[in-house]
Amino acid sequence: MASPPPPPSAPGQQPAINHFSTIPEGYKPVVAYAWEGKQSLKAMAAFIHEWARAFKQCGAELEKRAQQHPLPESEATSTLRQAYDTVKHSVQKMGLAMQEVNQIMDTDREAFVEMRHKQSTAKRECIKSYETSKKDLERARSNMNSLKKKYQSWCRNCEKYINLRNEAKNSSDDKAKAKLPKHESNLQHQVAGAIKAEKNYAQAVRDVHRLQKAHRTNTYKILNDLQALEHKRVEASKASLTLITRKHLSLCASIQTNFEQALKKINQVDARTDLDIFFSKAKRESKMSSPAPLVLEAYAHHMMPLLEQEGVNRTFQPPQQDSKPPPPASSGGGGGGCDRASSPHT
């Protein structure tokens, strides 16, 4: 018989464990639940594998792209170049960190898959043990029923020869009385056979009782073993998801720190500073101390009297030569129309 359920837990303690072995006719639903647990492990392992692979590919692509698309040499010392390189470096570090997380995910998944295989083996062994004890009990019952039939057959024969003996003993017919020794002999044979058949049948019943108890005990053990496996499965799944999620949270914190530093560099970008850097460099590299005067293109008249007679006369009057230097460009906060028009924030 089933063992009594555990007593209720005291206030403040963990709730009492509900044992699978107390489920009425629990073997089939528990085994079905155990195999569905295997499918859960398989699904989780597949998802982690795909997740890790996508993370690895994305990280590798980010690392690769961050090493491409440099700014031209004219931006070598600009504040924009410094900010841009900081952003690219943050992207590269993010890609490398993602690939490191991928390695952790792959290692954890390998252990997860190994645990799944071990659980599958253990569950098959539980089922095999149940089937073995069940078949032993079925064979014992078959033998018991066979011996029971033999015992009942011997008993019926005994009853037959008892009646024949009693009839011969009580008969007044000499011929009937003459058969009495034969009936006695046959009866003794049948009684001896019945006694032997009863002993065999009784032993078979005891064997069945022993195997019934053993099968019940084995079934309880199997149900509790399967419960322990499922408990371990859930805890292992929780541990795996916790590890991976924490690694991603750590990665997110690292990414945030890196991009916050990049944002500081971006906030230090100054257009006037960068243009002044270019101005100084360009002026150093120039061979002239100041801009050359503007030389206007000369007008060339045809100088043909015949054409003038026909009305093709000179209408161009040369302007006065302007030797003033060009006006200076507006500074960063000035009202330059081009500067304003090109800004996406105006």
N, C-alpha and C positions, 0 to 999 in steps of 0.2 A: 504494500500500500504506500501511497505517497506520504512523504514526511510532512509534518504540520508546518504551516508557513511561519516565518520568523516573527517574533513579537514586534509590535509597533515601536518605532524609535521614540526616545524621550525628547521632550522639548529642547530645541537648540542643537540637536544632533542631525546628521544626514538622514534623509528618508530611508526606510528599509528597502533593501534590494528586492525587486520582484523577480523571482527565479523562473526561468523558462520551464523548468521541470514541473512547475505547478500548473502549467497550462493544460487543461483537459484535452486529450488526443492531440498533444502539441507537436508531435514529431514532424508531421507534414508541413504545417505552417512555419515551424522554426527552420526546417531545411530550406523551404522556399525563400524565407527571409535571408538566410545565410548566402544562398546563391545570388540573390539580388544585391547583397552586400558586396559580393565579388564584382558584379557589374558596376556598382558605385565606384569601387577602387579602379576598375578599368577605365571608366569615364573620366575620373579625376586625373589619372596618369596621362591619358591622351590629351586632356585640356592643358595640363601643365607642360607637356611636351610641345604642343603647338604654341602656347604662350611663350615659352622659352625660345623657341625657334624664331618667332616673330620679333621678339625682343633682341635677339642676336643680330638678325638681319637689319633691323632698324638702327641698332647701335653701330654696326659696321658701316652702314650708309652715312650716318651722321658724322662718324669719325673721318670717313673718306671725303665727304663734301666740305668739312671744316678745313681741310688742307688744300682746298682749291679756291679759285676766284680771288686772287690777291688784288689789291688796289695798285694803280700805276705808281711808278717811282716818284712822281711829283708829290705824292701823298706820304712820302717816307717818314717825315717828322711831324705830320699834322696831328692835331687833336682828334680829328675824325678817324685817322688810321689807328691811333691808339685804342679808341673805343671799338672800332670795327674788329681789330685783332682780339680784343678782350672778349667780345661776343663770340667770335669764331672759336677761341680757346675754350670758352664755356660750353659750346656745342660739342667740341671734340672731347672734353672731359665727360660730358653727359653720355656720349656714345661709348667711350671706354668703360664708364661705370655700368652702363646697361649690359655690356658684354660680360663684365664681372658678375653681375646679378644672374645673367644667363648661365654661367658656370655653376653658380650655387644652386640654381633651379635644376640643372641637369643632374648634379650630384644627389640632390635630395630626391629627385624623381627616380633615379636608379635604385636608391634604398627603398623608396615607396613601392616600386615594381617588384623588387625582391621580396618585400613583406607580403605583397599580394600573392606571389607564387607560393610562398610558404603557407599562407592561409588557405589557398586552394588545396594544397596537398593535405593539410590537416583536416579540412572539411571532407575531402574524399575518404580519408582514413576513418573519420567518424561514421560516415555513411556505410563504409565497408564493414565496420565493426557492428553496426546495427543490423545490416543484412545477414551477417554471419550468425549472430545470436538468434535472429528471427528464423533463419533456415534450420538451425539446430533444434529450436523449439518445434518447428513444423515437422521435422523428421521424427522427433520424439512423440509428438501427438499422433502421427501416422502409425508409428509402431505401437503405441498404446491402443489405438482404435483397432488395429489388427489383432492384438493379443486379447482385447476385450471381446471381440467376436469369437475368437477361439475359446475363451473362457466360457462365454455364454453357450457356445455349441456343446462343450463338455458338460455344462450344467444341465442342458436340455436332455442330453443322452443319459446322464445320471438319473434324471427324473423318470425317463422312459423305462430304464432297467429297474428302478425301484418299484414302479408300478407293476412291471412284469413279475418281479420276485414276489411281491405281496399277493398278486393274483394267484400265482402258483402255490404259494404257502397256504393261502386260505381256500384253495380249490378242493372240491371233493372228488375231482376227476384224477384218476391215477396217471393218465398220460400227461396232464398238466403238472402234477407233482413231480413227475419224472424229469421235467425240464428245470426244476428248481436249482440243482447244482450248476447248470449252465448259466442260468440267470444270475446266480450269486457270483460266479466267476466273471461274467461280463460286467456286473455292477462294480465289483472290486477294481476292475480295469478302468472303468469310467470314473470312479471316485478318485483313483490315483491320478488319472489324467486331469481331472478337474482341480485337484489340489495343486498339482504342478502348474496348471494353466493360471490358477488364481495367484500363485506366487509370482509368476512371470508378469501377469497383468498388474499386480500390486506394485511390483518394482518399476514397471513402466509408468504407472501413475506417479510414483515418487520421483522418477526421473523428470517427468513433465513438470511437477511442482518445483523441482530444483531449477529447471531451465526457465520456468515462468518467472521465478524470483530473480534469476540471473539476468534475464532479458529486461525485466523491469528496472533493475538496478543499472544495467548497462545503458538503457534508454535515458534514465535520469542523468547519468554521467555524460552521455553524449549531448543532451540538451544543455547542460550546464557548461560543457566544453565549448559548444557552439556559441553560447552566450558570452563566454570569456573572449572568444575570437572576435565577435562583433563589437564587444566593448573596446578591445585593442584596436580594431579597424577604425572606429569612430575617433578614438584618442589620437591615433597616428595621422588620420586625415586632418584633424584639428591642428596638430603640431606642424604638419607640412604647410598648411594654409597660413598658419601664424608666422612661420619662418619667412615664407615668401612675401607675405604682406608687410612684415616689418622691414625686410630688405628694400621693398619698394618705397616705404615711408622714409627710410633713411636716404634712399636715392633722391626722392623728391626734395628732402631737406637740403641735400647737397646741391641739387640743381638750383634751388631757390637761392642759396647762398652765393653760388657762382654768378647767377644772373643779376642778383642785387649788386654785386661788385661791378658787373658789366654796366649796369644802369648808372652807377656812380660815374664811370668813365664816359658814358653817353652824355650825362649832364654836364660834363666838363668840356664837351665839344664847343668850340667858339669859332664862328666863321671869320671874324675879324683877325683873330690870331693866325688862323690857317692862311688867310689871304696875305697877311703881313709876312709870313714865312716865305710864301712864294715870291712876294714882291722883293724881299731882300735878296733872295737867291737869284732871281731873274736880273736884278739890277747889278749884282756882282758879276754875273756872267756876261752882261752886255759890254761891248767895246766903246760905247758912247757915254759921255757924261750926262747928256740931256737929249731929249727927243729932237730929231732932225727937223728943220723948218719945212713947212708944207710947200712943195713945188707944184704949181698948177700946170696942167697940160696946156701947151701952146695951141692957138687957133691958126690954121693954115688956110688963107683965102686963095681962090683960084688965080687971081691976078691976070685975068683975061678980059680985055676991053670989050671984045665982041659979046661975051656973055653978060657983061654989065649993061651993054646996049639992049640986050634982050630982057633985062630986068633981074638977072641973077646977081644981086648986090650983097654986100657985106652988111649983116645986121648985128654981128657979135661985137661987143665992147668988152675988152679985158678988164677984170675987176682989179681993185687995188690989192697988192700983195699983202697977206696977213701974216706977220711974223710972231704973233703972240702964241705962247705955249697953250696946249689944250687945258681945259679946266680940270681940276682934280676930281677923282671919283668920290661919290658920297660914301661916308663911313657907315659902320654897321647899323647904327640906329637911325640914319638919315632918311630922307624922303625919296630915295631913288625909286623911280617908277618900276624899272625892271626887277629890282630886288623885291619889291612888294608883289608884283604880278606873279613872280615865280614861286612865292611862298605858298605851300598848301594850307597854311593855317590862317591866311588873311581872309 
